[in-house]
Amino acid sequence: MIKKLKKGSYKSSINILLASVLATTAVFMNNSVIAKSIEVNKVITATSSNEGGNNFIIDSPVKCYNDLKKVQKIVDFKFKLPDFLPGGNSAGYIQIRKLSEKDNILEVFFQNKEGKFSFVISERDPVEILQKIERDKIKAIDNSKVEVKKEPLKIEDIKGLNVTLTTTLSPRLIGNIYSKLSEKNSEYFVWRDENIWYSLEYNSSSISEEACTQEVNLSQENIIKIAKSIKAPENIKNVNYEENKKKIEENILLNIYDKEDLEKARSLLGYNPKFPVKINNDINITSSVLRRSVDVDKKNNKENYEINNFYSNKDGSIIFIEQNNLELYDKLFKGEIKSIKAEKLNVNNNEVYKYFVNGAVSEVNYLWKENNIYYTVTFYVNTDNSDEIVKEFIKSKPLD
């Protein structure tokens, strides 16, 4: 889903990144990945936590990893993973979902050319968990519903359940695109092994007035092969759970959740970034990523990195970006860009450029340079009081 960024305009790269970060909350219709930024703070909330011995800076309810060893360190139960996948499928990323202060589940995603399917690992009622996962994905969409049906299912010598989820989304307007009534059906084979529940999504299809798509349709033979192949991660030999890591790191190198992640980010950036976790009661950090920057260091012919923090903001959202190079700022400073009508502000002895972008989603941007580091703050939808709010970002400090 995340494709390699090519050098291009600054603004288009930000929009691509926003779509990538929101992808975990996007629903199943192809044209609805145009996520409304006004839904960001309704879908994701984050707090600080020391859960499980991890000193989380951003304790997001959904954490995405491409590092299996890190996942093993975080979760507080032993689990197994498939050591067999049908041809044409590969291991993708892993999500840790926080259902309560003491209850985490794992979602492992496998992918093929048609799409992806999930493998859910939990300690308690899998039917309730599968339903909750699906409801969380669509809770920002009005008049949506999830129906569940379960029945006993035995495949060879493995006794389990067949669980069917039917998700219905009503017609709605997303940005300036109208999406018609749509329905998704997902079927899972669910079984228990050493007091841990495993739920394999073996059939998934989406139907709307525009199209009908099939993401996965595993045969009974492959279902049983996968189920019988599960092993402790250290005993896996035939499935490479690091295979997707390099592809992901071409764009997003690191999701930042704890101090260990932040230390890795500092090392690659070459400086200690500002990291405001909370601006006020309405503006809180929801996620943070380190990524390769499209603004390379031409003078020294080397790659640059940037840190991108995402914040809730009442009915809108905010992105805060820090990087070593920003060609847009340099050109505005030299007066080389006439197409952008930027206003100059002076904030804390920093020359700040402010400009608006008109489109389906209203947006205002602030750019400044401080101690040879470039900063950008972008407000989406809710731009009220933005001049005062941006002062707090400018005054913010690195975390200890």
Secondary structure, DSSP 8 states (H G I E B T S, - for coil): ------S--HHHHHHHHHHHHHGGG--SSGGG-S--GGGHHHH---EEE-GGG--EEEE-SEEEES-HHHHHHH-SS---B-S---TT-EEEEEEEEEEETTEEEEEEEEE-SS-EEEEEEESS-HHHHHHHHHHHHHTTSTT-EEEEEEEEEEETTEEEEEEEEEEEE--EEETTEEE--EEEEEEEEEEEETTEEEEEEEEEEEEESS-EEEEEE--HHHHHHHHHH-B-GGG--SS-TTTTHHHHHTTEEEE--BHHHHHHHHHHHTS--B--SBSSSS-BEEEEEEEE-SS-BTTTTB--EEEEEEEEETTEEEEEEEES--HHHHHHHHT---SS--EEEEETTEEEEEEEE-SSS-EEEEEEEETTEEEEEEEES--TTHHHHHHHHHH--B--
